[in-house]
Amino acid sequence: MKWPKAVTIKEVGPRDGLQNEQSFIKTEDKITFINQLSQTGLPYIEITSFVHPKWIPSLADSFEVAMGIHRVEGVTYGALVPNMKGLEKALKANIDEVSVFMSASETHNKRNINKTIEDTYPIIKQVVHEALASGKSVRGYVSTVFGCPYEGEVAIRSITEVSEKLFEMGISELSLGDTIGVANPKQVQEILTVLLKRFPSKSLALHFHDTRGTALANVIASFDMGITTFDSSIGGLGGCPYAPRASGNLATDDLLFMLDGMEVYTGINKEKLHQTALFIQGKIDRPLLSHNFQADNGETR
């Protein structure tokens, strides 16, 4: 198998992690959380979502958070943006990178965005074009690539079509989401084999959830296909409000432990990451479930 010399980890805990919490985390605690993440060596932090508070009430303070953080040189601060109203706020908050999102499956797209896939394209296209015109880079997310909670298996034709549309709009990177954590290494390689015929490996990232404990195995399978960018969430925070049975994301600390042991460079300080995990665990008032965090704290599952 091929091991990369370096891997880029994109931290999504403040957005994808906290959006699934039942209790509202105070704005000042979110700001402290992001500021601590900024000191760990992470090159990218997705700090919030400019979705209407009606849909994601846990991130209702997105503008205040974005304006309140201390930005560290060399760290890219991204945010999820659903439409032009969200983009307007994101630009006022001077977000570095705008992330647009949609699903590869029709039913999940309707539940998540309240529109068909076809009706979603023009909205995203306008956001992408305006963001690029404002000097921002744009990242795309495709959810349910490896399985849909409503439809089951998703046709590769749907995945490639949505991916091609997003790249045609002008996104620079596409994150492929295993929204409900059903992917396995064989499936990962089969889907990447198709997509890599159309898109360069450097323009693709993988976003695994660890619902069934296969996330790290899927990372290894992705290595063999030349992928070196992965989304993860500190402590395994996360889930999808519109995907029943979806549990937390691939844990940043589990991924870092594996990569450190393999001598794959990330630039992330393990101790600072651990201290940040301790901080946010105290604010969500429940145990973080990542293997590495529990091992370091003498806990067992």
Backbone torsions as a table, in degrees:
resi	resn	phi	psi	omega
1	MET	NA	158.0	-178.8
2	LYS	-100.1	123.5	175.8
3	TRP	-102.6	133.1	176.4
4	PRO	-74.7	156.6	175.1
5	LYS	-78.6	-28.9	-179.2
6	ALA	-145.5	151.2	179.1
7	VAL	-133.0	141.3	174.9
8	THR	-97.8	121.2	177.4
9	ILE	-103.8	124.8	178.0
10	LYS	-107.1	113.6	-175.3
11	GLU	-80.2	122.4	-178.1
12	VAL	-115.9	9.3	-177.3
13	GLY	-55.9	-45.6	-178.4
14	PRO	-63.5	-23.1	177.8
15	ARG	-105.3	-68.4	-175.3
16	ASP	-68.2	-27.0	177.9
17	GLY	-76.4	-55.9	-173.7
18	LEU	-74.2	-19.7	-178.9
19	GLN	-64.6	-19.9	-175.9
20	ASN	-98.6	-0.2	-179.5
21	GLU	-76.1	139.7	-178.4
22	GLN	-75.0	-34.8	179.5
23	SER	-95.4	147.9	-178.8
24	PHE	-79.5	124.2	176.2
25	ILE	-84.3	130.9	-177.7
26	LYS	-57.0	146.6	-179.1
27	THR	-56.5	-45.7	-178.7
28	GLU	-64.0	-31.0	177.6
29	ASP	-73.1	-36.6	175.4
30	LYS	-63.1	-42.0	179.9
31	ILE	-63.2	-45.9	177.5
32	THR	-61.1	-42.0	178.0
33	PHE	-56.4	-50.3	-179.4
34	ILE	-66.4	-40.7	178.1
35	ASN	-61.1	-38.4	177.4
36	GLN	-68.0	-41.3	177.0
37	LEU	-60.4	-35.5	-179.2
38	SER	-63.5	-21.3	-178.3
39	GLN	-94.0	1.5	-174.9
40	THR	-88.9	-12.6	-174.4
41	GLY	99.5	-1.2	174.7
42	LEU	-61.4	133.8	-178.5
43	PRO	-85.3	-13.2	-172.1
44	TYR	-148.7	131.0	176.4
45	ILE	-133.3	122.3	173.9
46	GLU	-87.9	108.9	-164.8
47	ILE	-90.1	-24.6	-177.1
48	THR	-170.4	-173.2	177.0
49	SER	-135.1	133.0	178.9
50	PHE	-94.6	39.0	173.1
51	VAL	-80.4	150.8	179.9
52	HIS	-56.7	134.9	-179.0
53	PRO	-55.4	-23.8	177.7
54	LYS	-59.7	-34.3	-175.4
55	TRP	-91.4	-36.4	179.1
56	ILE	-130.7	77.5	-176.1
57	PRO	-62.5	-25.8	-178.7
58	SER	-67.7	-16.6	178.8
59	LEU	-117.1	31.0	-178.4
60	ALA	-64.6	-19.8	-177.6
61	ASP	-98.2	29.8	-173.4
62	SER	-55.7	-44.3	-177.3
63	PHE	-66.6	-43.9	179.9
64	GLU	-63.2	-39.7	178.1
65	VAL	-64.4	-49.2	-178.2
66	ALA	-61.0	-35.5	179.9
67	MET	-79.6	-22.0	-172.8
68	GLY	-92.0	-17.1	-175.8
69	ILE	-74.6	155.8	172.7
70	HIS	-93.8	119.7	-175.8
71	ARG	-89.2	132.6	-178.8
72	VAL	-102.2	133.0	179.6
73	GLU	-59.8	135.8	-179.9
74	GLY	94.7	-10.8	177.7
75	VAL	-102.3	130.1	175.1
76	THR	-91.9	129.3	180.0
77	TYR	-108.4	112.4	-176.9
78	GLY	-109.6	165.9	177.5
79	ALA	-152.5	150.7	177.5
80	LEU	-80.8	133.5	-177.3
81	VAL	-132.3	120.4	-175.1
82	PRO	-90.9	-25.5	-171.5
83	ASN	-160.7	-175.7	-176.2
84	MET	-67.7	-34.2	177.9
85	LYS	-64.6	-41.8	176.6
86	GLY	-65.8	-38.3	179.2
87	LEU	-64.0	-39.0	179.8
88	GLU	-57.7	-44.2	178.7
89	LYS	-68.5	-39.9	-179.1
90	ALA	-63.4	-39.0	179.1
91	LEU	-69.6	-38.9	176.6
92	LYS	-63.0	-32.8	179.6
93	ALA	-84.8	-1.2	177.4
94	ASN	58.6	45.6	174.0
95	ILE	-63.8	139.9	-179.2
96	ASP	-72.6	-42.8	-176.4
97	GLU	-135.1	136.0	178.5
98	VAL	-97.8	133.2	176.0
99	SER	-113.1	125.2	174.7
100	VAL	-103.4	160.4	-172.5
101	PHE	-150.6	149.7	172.2
102	MET	-163.7	176.5	-176.6
103	SER	-110.9	156.7	174.2
104	ALA	-85.6	-14.4	178.6
105	SER	-109.6	138.5	-174.7
106	GLU	-61.6	-46.3	-174.8
107	THR	-65.7	-43.7	179.2
108	HIS	-65.9	-37.3	178.5
109	ASN	-61.7	-41.2	179.1
110	LYS	-66.8	-38.9	-180.0
111	ARG	-71.4	-36.6	-173.6
112	ASN	-84.4	-38.5	-174.3
113	ILE	-115.4	-13.8	-179.8
114	ASN	68.9	29.3	178.2
115	LYS	-147.3	159.3	172.4
116	THR	-71.6	164.6	177.2
117	ILE	-59.6	-45.0	-177.9
118	GLU	-62.6	-38.1	-179.9
119	ASP	-75.8	-17.8	-179.7
120	THR	-78.8	-32.3	-175.4
121	TYR	-53.1	-51.7	-176.6
122	PRO	-64.1	-31.4	178.8
123	ILE	-67.0	-46.8	179.8
124	ILE	-66.4	-39.9	-179.4
125	LYS	-58.3	-43.2	-180.0
126	GLN	-65.0	-42.3	178.4
127	VAL	-61.6	-46.5	-179.1
128	VAL	-60.5	-48.3	-177.2
129	HIS	-63.8	-41.9	179.9
130	GLU	-68.7	-38.7	179.1
131	ALA	-65.2	-44.0	178.2
132	LEU	-63.9	-40.6	178.8
133	ALA	-64.6	-24.1	178.9
134	SER	-90.9	6.5	176.8
135	GLY	84.0	15.6	179.3
136	LYS	-99.1	146.6	170.6
137	SER	-80.7	157.1	-177.2
138	VAL	-130.0	131.5	177.5
139	ARG	-111.7	147.7	177.5
140	GLY	-116.0	145.0	172.9
141	TYR	-115.4	135.4	168.2
142	VAL	-118.3	117.5	180.0
143	SER	-87.8	165.7	175.1
144	THR	57.1	31.4	179.8
145	VAL	-64.5	-35.6	-174.0
146	PHE	-105.3	3.5	178.5
147	GLY	156.9	145.5	-177.6
148	CYS	-114.0	137.7	179.5
149	PRO	-67.0	-16.7	-178.0
150	TYR	-106.6	-35.0	-174.2
151	GLU	-108.6	-11.6	-176.9
152	GLY	80.2	-130.0	-178.0
153	GLU	-65.3	139.5	-179.7
154	VAL	-108.0	130.2	-176.6
155	ALA	-64.3	137.1	178.7
156	ILE	-59.9	-30.1	177.5
157	ARG	-59.8	-41.2	178.8
158	SER	-66.4	-39.5	-179.5
159	ILE	-64.8	-47.4	-177.9
160	THR	-67.6	-36.1	-179.1
161	GLU	-65.7	-47.3	178.7
162	VAL	-63.4	-41.7	-179.5
163	SER	-62.4	-46.0	179.8
164	GLU	-61.9	-41.0	179.3
165	LYS	-61.2	-42.9	-178.1
166	LEU	-67.4	-41.5	177.7
167	PHE	-66.2	-36.9	177.3
168	GLU	-62.8	-30.4	178.8
169	MET	-70.9	-25.4	177.2
170	GLY	121.2	11.0	177.4
171	ILE	-66.0	152.7	-179.4
172	SER	-98.1	-21.5	-179.2
173	GLU	-147.2	144.6	179.5
174	LEU	-121.3	124.9	177.4
175	SER	-99.9	121.4	-177.0
176	LEU	-93.3	117.5	-171.1
177	GLY	-99.7	129.2	169.7
178	ASP	-95.0	75.5	-166.7
179	THR	-56.1	-38.4	-176.9
180	ILE	-110.7	9.9	173.5
181	GLY	67.5	42.5	-179.7
182	VAL	-107.8	-2.8	-175.4
183	ALA	-67.5	150.8	172.3
184	ASN	-129.6	161.5	-174.9
185	PRO	-56.2	-38.4	179.7
186	LYS	-63.7	-46.1	179.2
187	GLN	-63.4	-41.9	178.6
188	VAL	-56.7	-46.8	-178.1
189	GLN	-70.4	-34.6	178.3
190	GLU	-65.5	-43.4	-179.8
191	ILE	-69.9	-41.9	179.0
192	LEU	-64.8	-34.0	178.0
193	THR	-57.5	-41.0	179.2
194	VAL	-71.5	-47.9	-174.9
195	LEU	-68.1	-34.2	-177.7
196	LEU	-72.7	-10.5	171.9
197	LYS	-77.0	-17.3	-177.0
198	ARG	-110.1	-30.4	-173.9
199	PHE	-131.7	145.4	177.9
200	PRO	-70.5	148.2	-177.1
201	SER	-59.1	-33.0	-177.7
202	LYS	-68.9	-14.2	179.7
203	SER	-96.8	2.7	-178.5
204	LEU	-115.3	142.3	173.0
205	ALA	-128.5	159.5	178.4
206	LEU	-117.3	139.1	-176.7
207	HIS	-126.1	92.0	-176.5
208	PHE	-97.2	143.0	167.6
209	HIS	-104.8	153.6	-171.8
210	ASP	-109.0	33.6	-175.8
211	THR	-52.8	-40.2	-177.0
212	ARG	-116.6	18.0	172.6
213	GLY	76.2	20.7	-176.4
214	THR	-108.0	4.9	-172.3
215	ALA	-61.2	-47.2	-178.8
216	LEU	-66.5	-36.6	176.3
217	ALA	-62.6	-37.1	178.6
218	ASN	-69.7	-32.4	174.5
219	VAL	-62.5	-46.3	179.3
220	ILE	-59.8	-42.4	178.4
221	ALA	-63.2	-35.4	178.9
222	SER	-68.3	-36.2	176.8
223	PHE	-54.1	-44.2	-175.4
224	ASP	-66.5	-15.5	178.4
225	MET	-100.6	3.3	176.9
226	GLY	90.6	10.5	179.3
227	ILE	-85.9	133.5	-177.9
228	THR	-132.1	12.3	177.8
229	THR	-122.6	127.9	-176.2
230	PHE	-137.1	138.9	172.1
231	ASP	-87.1	142.8	175.2
232	SER	-154.9	167.7	-174.4
233	SER	-132.5	128.6	-176.8
234	ILE	-55.2	131.8	178.6
235	GLY	70.8	1.9	-176.6
236	GLY	80.3	17.9	175.6
237	LEU	-55.7	147.8	168.1
238	GLY	128.2	-174.4	-174.5
239	GLY	148.8	-177.7	179.2
240	CYS	-126.4	121.5	-179.6
241	PRO	-60.7	-20.7	-177.5
242	TYR	-111.5	23.4	176.9
243	ALA	-136.2	94.9	-179.8
244	PRO	-54.3	138.5	176.5
245	ARG	75.5	5.1	176.6
246	ALA	-79.2	123.4	178.1
247	SER	-102.0	-159.0	-170.1
248	GLY	-65.2	164.8	178.3
249	ASN	-72.8	166.5	164.9
250	LEU	-50.6	128.0	-176.3
251	ALA	-78.9	131.3	179.0
252	THR	-59.0	-40.6	-177.9
253	ASP	-69.9	-35.1	175.1
254	ASP	-66.2	-43.6	179.2
255	LEU	-63.5	-43.3	-179.3
256	LEU	-64.1	-41.8	178.8
257	PHE	-59.2	-45.1	179.7
258	MET	-63.9	-46.2	-176.9
259	LEU	-67.5	-39.7	176.4
260	ASP	-59.4	-43.4	179.6
261	GLY	-65.3	-28.2	179.0
262	MET	-88.8	0.1	-177.9
263	GLU	60.3	39.1	174.4
264	VAL	-99.6	123.3	-173.2
265	TYR	-73.8	135.1	174.1
266	THR	-126.8	-25.0	-176.5
267	GLY	81.0	8.8	-175.6
268	ILE	-99.1	136.3	178.6
269	ASN	-87.1	115.1	-174.7
270	LYS	-62.5	-42.2	-176.9
271	GLU	-66.4	-42.7	178.6
272	LYS	-65.7	-35.9	177.0
273	LEU	-64.9	-40.9	179.9
274	HIS	-64.1	-42.5	178.8
275	GLN	-63.0	-36.5	177.2
276	THR	-67.3	-38.0	177.0
277	ALA	-63.8	-40.4	177.0
278	LEU	-61.6	-40.1	180.0
279	PHE	-62.3	-51.2	-174.9
280	ILE	-72.0	-28.6	174.9
281	GLN	-61.5	-38.8	178.3
282	GLY	-66.7	-24.8	-178.5
283	LYS	-88.4	-30.3	178.2
284	ILE	-86.4	-12.6	173.7
285	ASP	59.4	40.6	172.2
286	ARG	-157.5	159.5	-177.4
287	PRO	-70.3	139.5	168.4
288	LEU	-74.3	145.1	-169.7
289	LEU	-103.0	2.0	-178.3
290	SER	-65.1	143.9	-178.9
291	HIS	-59.4	-47.1	-174.0
292	ASN	-66.7	-40.5	179.4
293	PHE	-62.8	-44.2	-179.7
294	GLN	-67.5	-38.2	178.4
295	ALA	-63.7	-42.8	-179.3
296	ASP	-67.6	-22.2	179.9
297	ASN	-103.0	10.9	177.6
298	GLY	68.5	23.8	-179.5
299	GLU	-102.9	160.2	175.6
300	THR	-128.0	156.0	179.0
301	ARG	-74.5	NA	NA
